[in-house]
Every structure is written in C-alpha cells, then in structure tokens.
Amino acid sequence: MSMDDRTTRRSRGLAQIILAVSPADGMVAVPVGDQYPWANTALQLTPGFERRPDGTYALRDVDTAAPILRALADTARRYRVHLFGGPRTYLGDYAAALADGLPGEWTVKVEVYAHPVWQEDLVPLLWDAGELIGCVEHIRIPYAAQLTNGAGIELLLAERPGSTDQYLLGSFASATFDDNYADPHAPTSIVLSSDAAHAAGLVTGTFLPAYEQAVHERLLAAVEAAHGRLEELHATRTAIQHSGRYSDGTRLDPAMLGHTQQQYLEEGSVEWRRLRPHAAALLSRMRSVPGAEDSASLDRLHQLLHPDSASSTWPAPASSHAALPPGTAETLRRWRTDAPALLRQARATRPVGPATTVRPAIPAVGKAPPSALGRAPRSR
C-alpha cells in the first residue's frame, strides 16, 4: 500500500507526520490529522527540525538525519503519532520548479490543511470540472501549493491521491466571480508527471489556454445574461408607457407612471451592479478592435465602467467596484447603446483553447429574481 493510500485511509482520528525529500531544504515534515497538535509536539521535541511559517518543519542538515529521524520515531511513538514517508519530492519544491517553467512571473505558496476539515474551505473557491475538485471534496488532501501570477490567475497544485509520482493542477475562479461550484464553464484540471519541465509545457500549452477560454466564455455569458435582463426591463417599461397597461392587462393609473419609472431604475440599478465587474473584466480582455464604430463604443464603455480613469486606453483592471455614477437613467441608456459592440467583439475574439471546438455561452448564469415591473401594484 502506498503512502498516499495509507494517508487517505487513516487521516482521521490520529496524528501524522508526512516526511518528504526537499532538494532545497533537506527534509520536510508536515504535521497533519485530527490530532495534529501532537504531531507538532513530536517535531518540536526533536532537535534539528526547524518550524517554518507555513506550518511545516525542515531538517536542513541531511548528513546528521539518521539519528535525528530515529529520535523523531521514538518521540512520535510516545505521543501516538504515525510517520509516513516516501520517495516523492516535497510539493513546494516541485511547485517552484513548475512555476519557473511557466510564462510570466509566478509566486508559490504552500498551504497545510492540518485538520481534515480545513480543506473543505477550498470547495467553494475552486473552479474545476475535473478530478481535482472531486479529490478535495472526498479524499484527504493534507497540503497543496497555490501558484499566482500578476495577471490574476490562481492555480492549485496537489499530489494526486493514490500515486507517488503524479500531481493534479486546477484553478481558482477569476476575480469577479464567487459562485464557482459546478459552474458549466469551469476548466478541467489536469494530471501532471513528476518531470516539472514536461509538466510546465503541458500547463502552458494545454491548461492555461483552456483556462483563458473558460474565463472569456464565462464573462461573456454573464454579460449577455445581465444585458438581456436590462433589455427586458426596458422593453417592459416602454410597453407599459405606450399601452397604458401593465403586462397583466391592468390599466395603468397615470398617477403611477412615475412609480413605474422608479421601479425600472431600481431594478436596473441592481442589474447594473451585478453586471459592471463582469463587463469591466470582459472589456479588459479586448486588445484590438477592427472598425472605428466599435472602437469608439468600447472607449465610451471604458469611461462608463471606469469614470475616474484619466486614461483613454480602455483595457483596465477588472476589479473596479466604484459606486454607480450619478444619473441612473443616463447610465443605463449609455450601457444599452454601446453594449452590443462589446458583445459583438467579445464573440468575435474568443480565445482559441487547445480543444478544436469552443463551448457556446449559456443564455443565463442563474435565475434572476422575478421583476415587479409590469405588474400592477397591490392595493392594501
């Protein structure tokens, strides 16, 4: 039985120390399990192990490792701590080697999920349609490495359960989304070999293009859905004003015309606040736009989405959450005027992933709450 199998089957109700070889730090010890404080105690009582900020311990002097490991085994037995070890290189070193082979600048951070329930915090954050999310949900993942670059991409790397020489790599969601579980646009995590250089080529050539494609499709679907709801609100309000009747056929009291307009603005404001970060992120992905008409529309949208920006260059950070600009009706009018150009260009400039086909954008990203616009107000 492999170390991974034993760790998975016996991860609860005990304390464990997982030992791994580190080319950079000699030997790394990771205390985990329901009773992980006892594993910490065993390591703290064994001279030679140095505790690190991420919760792991390093034994840097490998020349004197044998007597120190015997002392650790004795102390661990006294505190009922199980020791596990194997030939696998420490995850942090593999993650660093992998990051060195990826395009751009990446930072690596190892996180230890000492108690089994801690890894559950990853479930709503992961954006994955593959093996990784299933392992995080149902199998013990005692630690993982997060890889982050300056472009806002965050990846999660974990040892593949049941294997001594494979890894799983998946992604967290892009910044504007927080409802990631079972999202239909999620990319699929991939299996990596222990050869970090080969793995980096696979991530660069396969996973990252698929991730970029998935982000684009998800943003486009979100913006299309929100824009469609705004158009529906506008059409309903216009029909009420022109016909003098609500959508259920009830005659509109002329005194309620202002109330109908206010309803439209309030519900439109809600949709705008949902839409804005996704639209800004989608706009920031546009790099070159053929045609002066669409270019002018996108420039106006940049000013609408980033009213405090002094730059006329519309690709901008996607994390703007400024308050709704003054004049809700004018804001919604400006969006409705120029949004078709953004949607048209976003559809035309879909990034090409490693697959031969592109998944179509779904028409909506969840059900919106029913609108009160178009229904006659209830009398008390």
C-alpha positions as a Python dict, from the first residue, in 0.01 Angstrom:
ca = {
    (1, 'M'): (0, 0, 0),
    (2, 'S'): (141, 341, -95),
    (3, 'M'): (196, 626, 148),
    (4, 'D'): (-89, 816, -21),
    (5, 'D'): (-332, 526, 30),
    (6, 'R'): (-237, 492, 395),
    (7, 'T'): (-267, 867, 446),
    (8, 'T'): (-612, 871, 284),
    (9, 'R'): (-748, 575, 478),
    (10, 'R'): (-607, 672, 817),
    (11, 'S'): (-636, 1051, 802),
    (12, 'R'): (-893, 1083, 1079),
    (13, 'G'): (-872, 1015, 1448),
    (14, 'L'): (-493, 1032, 1472),
    (15, 'A'): (-186, 1247, 1431),
    (16, 'Q'): (53, 1206, 1141),
    (17, 'I'): (386, 1339, 1023),
    (18, 'I'): (444, 1319, 649),
    (19, 'L'): (813, 1325, 550),
    (20, 'A'): (931, 1431, 206),
    (21, 'V'): (1269, 1493, 47),
    (22, 'S'): (1349, 1855, -42),
    (23, 'P'): (1632, 1947, -278),
    (24, 'A'): (1629, 2295, -126),
    (25, 'D'): (1580, 2220, 246),
    (26, 'G'): (1696, 1864, 303),
    (27, 'M'): (1386, 1702, 450),
    (28, 'V'): (1042, 1849, 517),
    (29, 'A'): (799, 1724, 781),
    (30, 'V'): (427, 1808, 762),
    (31, 'P'): (213, 1756, 1076),
    (32, 'V'): (-147, 1664, 991),
    (33, 'G'): (-452, 1474, 1116),
    (34, 'D'): (-740, 1524, 1358),
    (35, 'Q'): (-487, 1528, 1641),
    (36, 'Y'): (-222, 1728, 1454),
    (37, 'P'): (-111, 1925, 1767),
    (38, 'W'): (53, 1603, 1891),
    (39, 'A'): (245, 1583, 1565),
    (40, 'N'): (361, 1939, 1621),
    (41, 'T'): (469, 1845, 1973),
    (42, 'A'): (674, 1550, 1848),
    (43, 'L'): (855, 1768, 1595),
    (44, 'Q'): (916, 2047, 1847),
    (45, 'L'): (1070, 1800, 2093),
    (46, 'T'): (1305, 1659, 1830),
    (47, 'P'): (1623, 1871, 1797),
    (48, 'G'): (1715, 1950, 1438),
    (49, 'F'): (1370, 2027, 1298),
    (50, 'E'): (1302, 2396, 1233),
    (51, 'R'): (943, 2517, 1216),
    (52, 'R'): (858, 2733, 913),
    (53, 'P'): (586, 2998, 868),
    (54, 'D'): (367, 2770, 652),
    (55, 'G'): (337, 2514, 934),
    (56, 'T'): (592, 2265, 800),
    (57, 'Y'): (927, 2172, 959),
    (58, 'A'): (1263, 2144, 783),
    (59, 'L'): (1562, 1925, 868),
    (60, 'R'): (1834, 2102, 675),
    (61, 'D'): (2140, 1903, 783),
    (62, 'V'): (2084, 1580, 594),
    (63, 'D'): (2427, 1447, 695),
    (64, 'T'): (2301, 1400, 1052),
    (65, 'A'): (1950, 1295, 950),
    (66, 'A'): (1967, 929, 1057),
    (67, 'P'): (1997, 980, 1437),
    (68, 'I'): (1752, 1270, 1428),
    (69, 'L'): (1494, 1058, 1246),
    (70, 'R'): (1541, 778, 1499),
    (71, 'A'): (1481, 1030, 1777),
    (72, 'L'): (1171, 1157, 1596),
    (73, 'A'): (1042, 800, 1560),
    (74, 'D'): (1083, 742, 1934),
    (75, 'T'): (910, 1068, 2024),
    (76, 'A'): (632, 1008, 1773),
    (77, 'R'): (567, 662, 1917),
    (78, 'R'): (545, 810, 2265),
    (79, 'Y'): (278, 1057, 2150),
    (80, 'R'): (99, 807, 1922),
    (81, 'V'): (195, 994, 1607),
    (82, 'H'): (225, 796, 1283),
    (83, 'L'): (517, 865, 1049),
    (84, 'F'): (482, 836, 672),
    (85, 'G'): (744, 888, 408),
    (86, 'G'): (825, 807, 51),
    (87, 'P'): (1044, 892, -247),
    (88, 'R'): (827, 1181, -364),
    (89, 'T'): (992, 1524, -375),
    (90, 'Y'): (839, 1779, -140),
    (91, 'L'): (545, 1951, -307),
    (92, 'G'): (682, 2302, -252),
    (93, 'D'): (999, 2224, -449),
    (94, 'Y'): (804, 2068, -734),
    (95, 'A'): (569, 2368, -741),
    (96, 'A'): (864, 2609, -758),
    (97, 'A'): (1021, 2414, -1043),
    (98, 'L'): (687, 2407, -1225),
    (99, 'A'): (640, 2784, -1179),
    (100, 'D'): (988, 2850, -1320),
    (101, 'G'): (880, 2688, -1646),
    (102, 'L'): (557, 2887, -1686),
    (103, 'P'): (535, 3213, -1883),
    (104, 'G'): (550, 3529, -1673),
    (105, 'E'): (627, 3574, -1306),
    (106, 'W'): (467, 3335, -1057),
    (107, 'T'): (470, 3314, -680),
    (108, 'V'): (431, 2985, -494),
    (109, 'K'): (273, 2939, -152),
    (110, 'V'): (228, 2605, 24),
    (111, 'E'): (-80, 2570, 243),
    (112, 'V'): (-111, 2293, 501),
    (113, 'Y'): (-462, 2166, 577),
    (114, 'A'): (-355, 2004, 901),
    (115, 'H'): (-705, 1922, 1019),
    (116, 'P'): (-911, 1729, 763),
    (117, 'V'): (-1198, 1979, 766),
    (118, 'W'): (-971, 2266, 664),
    (119, 'Q'): (-952, 2151, 304),
    (120, 'E'): (-1329, 2198, 279),
    (121, 'D'): (-1265, 2573, 256),
    (122, 'L'): (-1128, 2510, -93),
    (123, 'V'): (-1451, 2367, -232),
    (124, 'P'): (-1640, 2694, -300),
    (125, 'L'): (-1322, 2863, -424),
    (126, 'L'): (-1209, 2604, -677),
    (127, 'W'): (-1328, 2643, -1034),
    (128, 'D'): (-1286, 2296, -1172),
    (129, 'A'): (-1475, 2034, -1371),
    (130, 'G'): (-1218, 1757, -1331),
    (131, 'E'): (-1051, 1524, -1085),
    (132, 'L'): (-914, 1788, -850),
    (133, 'I'): (-1246, 1912, -713),
    (134, 'G'): (-1357, 1554, -652),
    (135, 'C'): (-1041, 1479, -457),
    (136, 'V'): (-1074, 1793, -247),
    (137, 'E'): (-1435, 1703, -168),
    (138, 'H'): (-1395, 1335, -92),
    (139, 'I'): (-1027, 1243, -37),
    (140, 'R'): (-772, 1369, 212),
    (141, 'I'): (-551, 1645, 70),
    (142, 'P'): (-312, 1729, 357),
    (143, 'Y'): (-142, 2018, 176),
    (144, 'A'): (-135, 2193, -160),
    (145, 'A'): (52, 2472, -338),
    (146, 'Q'): (-104, 2786, -476),
    (147, 'L'): (58, 2940, -785),
    (148, 'T'): (-30, 3302, -861),
    (149, 'N'): (83, 3536, -1136),
    (150, 'G'): (49, 3911, -1183),
    (151, 'A'): (-234, 3870, -1433),
    (152, 'G'): (-479, 3745, -1173),
    (153, 'I'): (-450, 3371, -1245),
    (154, 'E'): (-453, 3150, -935),
    (155, 'L'): (-383, 2777, -964),
    (156, 'L'): (-394, 2494, -711),
    (157, 'L'): (-142, 2211, -726),
    (158, 'A'): (-179, 1894, -516),
    (159, 'E'): (-26, 1550, -503),
    (160, 'R'): (-253, 1304, -683),
    (161, 'P'): (-404, 1066, -426),
    (162, 'G'): (-303, 707, -483),
    (163, 'S'): (3, 798, -689),
    (164, 'T'): (365, 850, -586),
    (165, 'D'): (473, 1046, -894),
    (166, 'Q'): (174, 1242, -1028),
    (167, 'Y'): (12, 1575, -945),
    (168, 'L'): (-320, 1747, -1006),
    (169, 'L'): (-342, 2108, -1122),
    (170, 'G'): (-660, 2315, -1135),
    (171, 'S'): (-769, 2674, -1097),
    (172, 'F'): (-950, 2913, -872),
    (173, 'A'): (-1211, 3135, -1034),
    (174, 'S'): (-1133, 3474, -1182),
    (175, 'A'): (-1178, 3772, -954),
    (176, 'T'): (-1531, 3884, -1045),
    (177, 'F'): (-1699, 3552, -961),
    (178, 'D'): (-1770, 3383, -631),
    (179, 'D'): (-2031, 3120, -727),
    (180, 'N'): (-1792, 2866, -873),
    (181, 'Y'): (-1919, 2525, -768),
    (182, 'A'): (-2043, 2317, -1065),
    (183, 'D'): (-2016, 2615, -1299),
    (184, 'P'): (-2069, 2488, -1655),
    (185, 'H'): (-1778, 2692, -1790),
    (186, 'A'): (-1519, 2558, -1545),
    (187, 'P'): (-1195, 2429, -1699),
    (188, 'T'): (-1086, 2072, -1632),
    (189, 'S'): (-793, 2005, -1402),
    (190, 'I'): (-504, 1807, -1549),
    (191, 'V'): (-269, 1533, -1431),
    (192, 'L'): (100, 1622, -1430),
    (193, 'S'): (404, 1396, -1421),
    (194, 'S'): (695, 1431, -1179),
    (195, 'D'): (905, 1588, -1458),
    (196, 'A'): (847, 1956, -1380),
    (197, 'A'): (980, 2077, -1715),
    (198, 'H'): (747, 1847, -1908),
    (199, 'A'): (461, 1942, -1678),
    (200, 'A'): (525, 2314, -1736),
    (201, 'G'): (497, 2256, -2111),
    (202, 'L'): (165, 2080, -2062),
    (203, 'V'): (31, 2360, -1842),
    (204, 'T'): (148, 2627, -2087),
    (205, 'G'): (23, 2452, -2399),
    (206, 'T'): (-296, 2293, -2270),
    (207, 'F'): (-427, 2409, -1935),
    (208, 'L'): (-367, 2785, -1949),
    (209, 'P'): (-525, 2824, -2297),
    (210, 'A'): (-825, 2624, -2175),
    (211, 'Y'): (-844, 2842, -1864),
    (212, 'E'): (-836, 3164, -2067),
    (213, 'Q'): (-1104, 3028, -2296),
    (214, 'A'): (-1321, 2934, -1999),
    (215, 'V'): (-1281, 3277, -1836),
    (216, 'H'): (-1380, 3451, -2159),
    (217, 'E'): (-1686, 3230, -2210),
    (218, 'R'): (-1800, 3273, -1851),
    (219, 'L'): (-1764, 3651, -1860),
    (220, 'L'): (-1940, 3670, -2195),
    (221, 'A'): (-2228, 3454, -2069),
    (222, 'A'): (-2265, 3666, -1755),
    (223, 'V'): (-2266, 3994, -1951),
    (224, 'E'): (-2505, 3857, -2214),
    (225, 'A'): (-2747, 3739, -1945),
    (226, 'A'): (-2740, 4064, -1748),
    (227, 'H'): (-2770, 4274, -2064),
    (228, 'G'): (-3068, 4062, -2168),
    (229, 'R'): (-3238, 4129, -1834),
    (230, 'L'): (-3178, 4503, -1871),
    (231, 'E'): (-3323, 4496, -2221),
    (232, 'E'): (-3625, 4306, -2090),
    (233, 'L'): (-3678, 4563, -1814),
    (234, 'H'): (-3653, 4846, -2065),
    (235, 'A'): (-3893, 4678, -2308),
    (236, 'T'): (-4145, 4616, -2031),
    (237, 'R'): (-4133, 4975, -1911),
    (238, 'T'): (-4164, 5108, -2268),
    (239, 'A'): (-4463, 4882, -2340),
    (240, 'I'): (-4638, 4999, -2022),
    (241, 'Q'): (-4584, 5365, -2110),
    (242, 'H'): (-4706, 5322, -2467),
    (243, 'S'): (-5005, 5098, -2394),
    (244, 'G'): (-5111, 5245, -2063),
    (245, 'R'): (-5147, 4893, -1924),
    (246, 'Y'): (-4938, 4660, -1710),
    (247, 'S'): (-4829, 4326, -1859),
    (248, 'D'): (-5118, 4152, -1680),
    (249, 'G'): (-5364, 4377, -1864),
    (250, 'T'): (-5445, 4602, -1569),
    (251, 'R'): (-5493, 4964, -1674),
    (252, 'L'): (-5218, 5198, -1560),
    (253, 'D'): (-5323, 5485, -1338),
    (254, 'P'): (-5150, 5792, -1485),
    (255, 'A'): (-5051, 5888, -1132),
    (256, 'M'): (-4847, 5565, -1115),
    (257, 'L'): (-4635, 5644, -1420),
    (258, 'G'): (-4360, 5790, -1202),
    (259, 'H'): (-4371, 5479, -981),
    (260, 'T'): (-4322, 5259, -1287),
    (261, 'Q'): (-4019, 5462, -1392),
    (262, 'Q'): (-3876, 5439, -1040),
    (263, 'Q'): (-3922, 5061, -1040),
    (264, 'Y'): (-3733, 5040, -1367),
    (265, 'L'): (-3444, 5247, -1231),
    (266, 'E'): (-3424, 5050, -907),
    (267, 'E'): (-3426, 4710, -1077),
    (268, 'G'): (-3193, 4837, -1347),
    (269, 'S'): (-2951, 4957, -1078),
    (270, 'V'): (-2943, 4610, -924),
    (271, 'E'): (-2864, 4452, -1261),
    (272, 'W'): (-2601, 4716, -1331),
    (273, 'R'): (-2418, 4646, -1006),
    (274, 'R'): (-2410, 4275, -1091),
    (275, 'L'): (-2307, 4342, -1448),
    (276, 'R'): (-2040, 4603, -1401),
    (277, 'P'): (-1743, 4399, -1271),
    (278, 'H'): (-1801, 4129, -1534),
    (279, 'A'): (-1832, 4385, -1813),
    (280, 'A'): (-1515, 4561, -1698),
    (281, 'A'): (-1328, 4231, -1693),
    (282, 'L'): (-1457, 4136, -2038),
    (283, 'L'): (-1367, 4478, -2177),
    (284, 'S'): (-1014, 4449, -2036),
    (285, 'R'): (-963, 4138, -2248),
    (286, 'M'): (-1021, 4328, -2573),
    (287, 'R'): (-685, 4421, -2722),
    (288, 'S'): (-750, 4527, -3082),
    (289, 'V'): (-1084, 4614, -3235),
    (290, 'P'): (-1136, 4643, -3611),
    (291, 'G'): (-1373, 4917, -3715),
    (292, 'A'): (-1387, 5273, -3586),
    (293, 'E'): (-1751, 5243, -3477),
    (294, 'D'): (-1694, 4957, -3232),
    (295, 'S'): (-1369, 5110, -3112),
    (296, 'A'): (-1549, 5432, -3022),
    (297, 'S'): (-1824, 5236, -2845),
    (298, 'L'): (-1572, 5042, -2638),
    (299, 'D'): (-1390, 5361, -2547),
    (300, 'R'): (-1718, 5509, -2423),
    (301, 'L'): (-1786, 5191, -2226),
    (302, 'H'): (-1445, 5222, -2063),
    (303, 'Q'): (-1537, 5570, -1947),
    (304, 'L'): (-1872, 5440, -1821),
    (305, 'L'): (-1722, 5144, -1635),
    (306, 'H'): (-1421, 5340, -1505),
    (307, 'P'): (-1544, 5700, -1472),
    (308, 'D'): (-1247, 5802, -1256),
    (309, 'S'): (-988, 5678, -1502),
    (310, 'A'): (-785, 5955, -1664),
    (311, 'S'): (-659, 5723, -1936),
    (312, 'S'): (-835, 5687, -2269),
    (313, 'T'): (-691, 5338, -2312),
    (314, 'W'): (-982, 5114, -2229),
    (315, 'P'): (-814, 4785, -2125),
    (316, 'A'): (-815, 4836, -1747),
    (317, 'P'): (-805, 4631, -1427),
    (318, 'A'): (-1118, 4423, -1383),
    (319, 'S'): (-1156, 4481, -1011),
    (320, 'S'): (-1327, 4821, -1020),
    (321, 'H'): (-1625, 4833, -784),
    (322, 'A'): (-1689, 5207, -774),
    (323, 'A'): (-2038, 5332, -691),
    (324, 'L'): (-2298, 5378, -962),
    (325, 'P'): (-2229, 5708, -1144),
    (326, 'P'): (-2481, 5987, -1090),
    (327, 'G'): (-2784, 5965, -1316),
    (328, 'T'): (-2904, 5604, -1320),
    (329, 'A'): (-3125, 5650, -1625),
    (330, 'E'): (-2837, 5802, -1825),
    (331, 'T'): (-2601, 5526, -1714),
    (332, 'L'): (-2841, 5256, -1826),
    (333, 'R'): (-2903, 5438, -2156),
    (334, 'R'): (-2529, 5463, -2225),
    (335, 'W'): (-2480, 5096, -2146),
    (336, 'R'): (-2767, 4987, -2371),
    (337, 'T'): (-2632, 5199, -2655),
    (338, 'D'): (-2278, 5064, -2656),
    (339, 'A'): (-2310, 4716, -2504),
    (340, 'P'): (-2384, 4548, -2840),
    (341, 'A'): (-2036, 4648, -2959),
    (342, 'L'): (-1875, 4482, -2656),
    (343, 'L'): (-2078, 4164, -2701),
    (344, 'R'): (-2010, 4158, -3074),
    (345, 'Q'): (-1636, 4196, -3029),
    (346, 'A'): (-1623, 3951, -2737),
    (347, 'R'): (-1792, 3687, -2951),
    (348, 'A'): (-1560, 3757, -3242),
    (349, 'T'): (-1240, 3746, -3036),
    (350, 'R'): (-1297, 3428, -2837),
    (351, 'P'): (-957, 3287, -2740),
    (352, 'V'): (-876, 2958, -2905),
    (353, 'G'): (-809, 2687, -2649),
    (354, 'P'): (-639, 2352, -2705),
    (355, 'A'): (-972, 2191, -2798),
    (356, 'T'): (-1096, 2206, -3154),
    (357, 'T'): (-1437, 2333, -3053),
    (358, 'V'): (-1549, 2621, -2838),
    (359, 'R'): (-1827, 2568, -2588),
    (360, 'P'): (-2115, 2806, -2661),
    (361, 'A'): (-2207, 3059, -2398),
    (362, 'I'): (-2510, 2961, -2196),
    (363, 'P'): (-2800, 3208, -2216),
    (364, 'A'): (-2806, 3281, -1842),
    (365, 'V'): (-2598, 3228, -1531),
    (366, 'G'): (-2873, 3150, -1286),
    (367, 'K'): (-3225, 3269, -1240),
    (368, 'A'): (-3278, 3634, -1164),
    (369, 'P'): (-3536, 3725, -902),
    (370, 'P'): (-3874, 3794, -1062),
    (371, 'S'): (-3926, 4155, -1158),
    (372, 'A'): (-4209, 4360, -1011),
    (373, 'L'): (-4203, 4582, -1320),
    (374, 'G'): (-4500, 4517, -1542),
    (375, 'R'): (-4734, 4406, -1266),
    (376, 'A'): (-4997, 4628, -1118),
    (377, 'P'): (-4914, 4729, -760),
    (378, 'R'): (-5123, 4552, -500),
    (379, 'S'): (-5371, 4758, -306),
    (380, 'R'): (-5368, 4725, 70),
}
